Amino acid sequence: MANFSAEQKIFITRLYLEGEHSYMDLQKIFEVSYQMIQGWVRLYQIQGADGFKKSYTSYSTEFKMDVLNYMNETGISSFDAAARFNISSPALIRTWRINVNAMD
């Protein structure tokens, strides 16, 4: 899968939000999974274009646990949690969960 710039992600997101293209259409056009596009749309809806700015953040253990606890309490997905808490990748949250479960 290709890496997309923030501008490209915003462009693809707006194409979806304008209602002219479905997730599947965009998946075929841009050769990116529809799940990834869904994540971009959620991020854009919650944070706007600022959500696509790169952030290289080191997250504290307390923050990680707060995110995981919030997810457990509300039932939101890792995609939604990443968008809500401005975390660079839903996969990172899934890694946190795996690590916590391994400690049990």
N, C-alpha and C positions, 0 to 999 in steps of 0.2 A: 504494500500500500504506500502510496506517495505521501510525502509530508506536505501539508498545506500551510500557507502563510495565514496570518490573522485575517488579512484582507480577503483571501480566497474563501476562508471559512465563513466570513460575514456575507460575502456574495452568494455562496451556496445557500446559506440560511435564509437570506432575504428572498431568494428564488422560491424556496418552499413557502415562506410566510405570505408571499404575494398570491399564493393559491394557484399559480400556473403549472406547478410541477409537484408530483407526489414524491415521497421518499424513494420509491422504486425507480422513478424516472431519473432522479438525481444520482442514484447509485450507479445506474448504467452510464449516464453522461460523464460523470467525474471519476468513476471507478473507485468509489469509496463506499463502505458498508452503510446501509440505511440506518443501522444502530448508531454509528458515529454521527451521522447527520442529525439524528434525533437528539443526541447529546448536545450538539452545537446549538440546535434550536432551543433546547431547555436553557442552556447557558445564556443565550442571547435574550430570551424572554425574561430571565431573572436579573441579569446584570447589564444587558445591552452590549454594545461594542467593546466596552472596557473589559468585559469578561474574557476577551481573547488576547489581552496583553500577556506576554510571557511573564511568569513569576517563578523564580527559583527560590523557594522557601523551604526552610527546615521547620518541620512541624514538631511541636512539643508532644510528649506522651499524653499530657493532659488534654491537649487539643484533639489528638487522635481518638482518645477515649470518649470525649464529648461528642465527636462526630458519629462514632459507632453507636453510642448510647442513643443519640437523636434518631439515627436510622432505625434502631430497634424499637424505640417508642412510637415513631410515626409510620414506620413501614415503607419509607421512601427508598428508592433504588440508589445504587452507587453513582449513577449518572446524575440523578437529582441532587444528591448530597454534594457531589463535586461542583455543580452549578451553584448551589445555595451557599457553600462555604468557600468558594473560589479556590478550589483545589485543582491542580493542574491536570489530573487524570483520574477517571473513575477506577482504573486498574490499580492505582496507588491505594485507594481506599480498600479495595478487595484484598490487597496484600496485607494491609493493617489487620483486617479481619482474620485472615489466615494465620498471621503471627499471634494474635490474641488467642485464637482457638487452639493453637499448638501449645500454648502455655497451660491450658486447662488440663 
